[in-house]
Structures are given as structure tokens and as C-alpha cells.
């Protein structure tokens, strides 16, 4: 007998994923069920942009409880491997985001955490069986799905140097003549539907203690990587109290350390201030630039290379609260889903597989991550530390609450995740824009490296002259992230917004 339907609002990275959430709501799913169904669909139908064998964070704020973050970030592999073994690395440079050098191949593969994090969220907070949540993804993988614009853009750059190294992977994204598929063409990833069906039946054990995991480990080790079955069997998501910060009447909850994305977002909110204002003027924009400079500079100096980020993160927030956080003188491939329901529960899921290792073990349909090789995050590369240690992450899925109103938010976009989310929150909570306006409002991002600063800015922002080089974009651009937000309150009901900078989809249903 069909369960009574819940009302939900979901914003995610494709309409296909939004439809998966709507289908789940019609079966009685709550915000967490719908968020997981949409996230799984998005993860498995965004080739190049994301993949299941990567990392994810899930922030849940139950209607009747405190917010938590399930940390499914990737970990360093090598448990049980001989000591002193130095894996070979393969470095490539791609013309993405101004030029990125990254490590690829089997040696760049970290221990995946996405599946165990989503499964744990389902077991703790969902209301539908896990196998039900998997059905939209299985169907999309079996019948094929349209090739998304964002995936085409990235793979037009990265396919030749990263994604063409496996026969199944090459066949999934190229036509019979060997040309990259056109946008909108039907993509069928060989064997993906079969792997997802096994995961639906066996749960997360299929990957962490089953034949699917053994196939992946054999593939990685045969090509010089460090991943072992001991790594997979021992991997468990961490569950943390969410990091919380207030803006006016709103309390925002996001992922805490050891991730650095949530800490950066919280520090930006505290540095910028929480007073309401009507319009962006020169002084407000300069304050925004100064806030980004302070937070990003502190991050580079004190967080990015820290062996243990907890103390410098605590100090960062302390300085930000006191108004003393000042510069110390010195893939972008993610997808996000936001979901809320009429019980007042919020769920935010961000997932990533890095730039991709290019490795797809034969017969699995699963591309593997290259998170060890994301050198802008993992400065130490393949020598990042002992097996089991979590790698750094920019991801910052969050939920916010004000009275009976609840909002779930998040964004893809590498180090632009936190600047995009901060500007959305300022526009929504401090300026009072509605969800669509706050998501679509033009953004800026201060890019900092060791010797250079540059402000990237979208049209519509009258930036004051600050003596910093400016890179002006012609239109809204996916470089500035892809915020998706879903909202519910007792007065206005549901709202959902997907960023016009990326393909996205929303649903508010089922209809009553």
C-alpha cells in the first residue's frame, strides 16, 4: 500500500534529479529521502562533473532535533600495503578555470566515502527503503540520460587527457566516430545500471565489502594505486554536530572541521557583519572584497597545510567574531542537492569526485576519484599522510532555520563554493531578496595565489577601484558556483531556486 505523500521542495543540479525527488515524494519520502534520490541521480548522470566513488557531506537539520553533518569525505588509502612503497604519479594540466595541474590515474584514487555517507543518512533520517531511493538512478543509467551542458564543457577540455583512458568510459561519452557527444545526446554508461542495481539490493556493502569493491581494488592496484580492501572495509562516515553561526533571526548550520569549507563560510559571515542593508554600494562591495581577502589569506597561511585543522579553525572563528581577522601578509567538480519538507526538516548534500582519475574498472560503469591529486586542496599529493586520514574539502552544504522557516543550501565550485554561498546568504537574509533573486544576483570572487590577486566579477556589479586587477565576465558564469536552495515556512509554503549559471532543476511536490 502506497505511503501518504509528503510535500517537499528540492533544488538540484538537473531536472532529471529533481524529477527523481518528486517521484520519491509521491511514494511518501521526506526531505532526506528526496535529497538522497536526487543526489544519487545527479551524481550518476553528470559524467566528468561527479561520480559515485568520491566524497560527500550531508547536513541534516531535523524538525525536532539539532543539526548534524555526516562526513563522507575521501580518506588516504594504503592500509595493509608494504611500507616504503612509493606510488608513481601522473600529472596533467588542463585549461580549466584559468589552468589546473592535477594528478590522475590509479595512484590518485582516494578511499571513497559518498555511498556510505548517503546510506547512513538514509538509515538514520529517511522513511523509505534504500532500494526505493535507487530506482530513479537505475532507470536513468539503463535507459540513458541527456548529456548535460556543464559536463560537455568540462569533458571538451578533460576527456583526452583524463577520461579517455578506459574503454567503457570512452564509449560512454563518445559517438561511433570517436567524437565527444553533443549536448543533449543520450548517454548510456556501460554496466552502470548493473552496478547501481547491486547497490540497491546489497546497500553500501556492495562497494565496501563486496564483489564491486574487490573489482575496484584489483583495478587500482594493478595500475600502481594504493587502495585496498582493508581501506574500504574500515571506512566509516563521521557524524559531527554541525557548525552554527547566526545572521539576524537566522541560524545557519554547515559542516565543521576537518572540512574547511564550512569554517570559511562561517568566518565570511562573521567578518562581513550581519546588519541588514538595501543595496550594494561601493563601501559594501569593498567590505565584501576585504572579507574574502581576510578569510582566504588566513586559509592559505594557516589551514591548507595544517596537519590538524581544528585549532587553527577555532582560532579563525574567534578572530572573525572579534573583528580581528585580517590578512597575515601573504573542479571544480561537484554537485549539490537541497531539500526541505513540510515537517520542517532540511537536508543538504554536496558530492565530489575531484577532477576525476579517468579510471573506470571494467564492468563497473564507475569512474573513480582523483582526490589525492587535487593539488590546490591536497598540497602533499600522494604523500598526504597516514592511511585513513581525511583529505581537505571546500564543500559546505548547509541548512538554516528561523522560527518555523527552514532553508537548505549548497553549491559546487571549488574555492568559489564559500564565496558564492556567502553572497547568496547576504542577499537573501540581509538584503531580503527572494530565493530566485538571491541565487541569480551577480557575484564576485577574489582569487589569491602567492604573488597575485585578481577579482573576478560578473556584470551588474559596480566595483570600486581597489587597485586590484579585475577580470570582468560577459555574463553570469559557472565559474562563480551553482547555488541551489530550497525553502519551507508555515506562511509562504515552499520555494526552490536553481542557479542560472548551471543547468539545474527544481520541484515542489507532490501537489495536494
Protein Blocks (a to p, Z undefined) as FASTA:
>chain_A
ZZdddddddddfbfklmmmmmmmmmnopafklmmmmmmmmmmmmmghjacfklcdddddd
dfkbccddddfbdcdehehiaehiacddddddddeehiaaddedjklpccdfklmmmmmm
mmmmmmbdfklmmmmmmmmmmnopaddfklmmmmmmmmmmmmmmpfklmmmmpcfkopac
dehiacddehklmmmmmmmmnommlmmopfklmmmmmmmmmnopabdfklmmmpccdddd
dddddehjbccdddddfbfklmmmmmmmmmnopadcfbdcfklmmmmmmmmmmmmmmmmm
mmmmpfblklmmmmmmmmmmnopaccehiaopacddddddfkopacdddddehjojoiac
ehklpacdfklmmmklmmnlmmnbcehiacddfbdcddddehjbccddddehijmlmmmm
mmmmmmmmmnopafklmmmpccddddddfkbccddddehiacddehiacdddfbdcfklo
paddddddfklopaddddfkbccdddddddZZ
